[in-house]
Amino acid sequence: MRLGIMYPNVLAKSLAEMGQMRDHGCGCLQMRPELLADAQLELTPQGKDAIQSLESQGVEIVAWCAYKPLIGEKDAVAASVGHIKKAIRLAAQARAISTRADHAVVCSESGNPASFKQFSSAELWRQVVRATREIAACAEEHDVLFAFEPTRSNILDSSKTTRKIIEEVGSRNIGVCFDPANIVGDKDTLEGAVDNLKHHVRLAHAKDVILAPDGKPTYPPAGKGSLDYKRIFELLAPIPTCNHMIIEYVRTPEEALSTMAFLKPFCE
């Protein structure tokens, strides 16, 4: 599994600095599409140059951020779906000029039901299914993978609900960005989550979690909370579609460097 990091981050605040990430064992990125695109999320000439420059430094963009809620008021959901579809098209454009990437993944959340109490649980579920079907059609057209990141506060709050929507929509282009910190300890066990999602995981995130007695989570860097990262890597290693682990929630250069050092042995 290749180790990567979100961009921008506390060690590399410009793309020109990303090459040094290779020295710390990070050879891939999850990127915000707005950083390489225009207002319509069309890849700019400067964005194309940046992708090629990164690859010349041994750094590949393997995933894109499009974290938008897919439940709520009709117009807002339509805007979220539109944004994600633009991100999917951009991911396909980026892959087309890449000499390294053999796939493209666009990641999203699903939305927090507590923010939309005017809708019943059944209606919220219908909304997220409709939105996912529309996104899946776009992902299939452009041969891009769309990955939900299940999160304890979202409508897709566990491995069970996430597997349910994947099976209900039934698209080979819908998968999972697996972040165990988001669901393990209250919504899932680690082994149970991986078993439920093992056929759908497309990449993983690396942060940690500490659950307070009242259930409220805090998210320290990987290795500083309750998760067993040795076991996480053991469980994910046999999954052929899970080839990248993206570091997030590092807030200082010291945290970033220590997290990379902690995770690097598991990737070797």
Helices and strands as residue ranges (DSSP letters): E 2-7, G 15-24, E 26-31, G 33-36, H 45-56, E 60-65, H 74-97, E 105-108, G 113-115, H 121-142, E 145-148, H 159-169, E 174-178, G 180-182, H 190-197, E 201-206, E 210-211, E 217-218, H 229-236, E 244-247, H 253-267
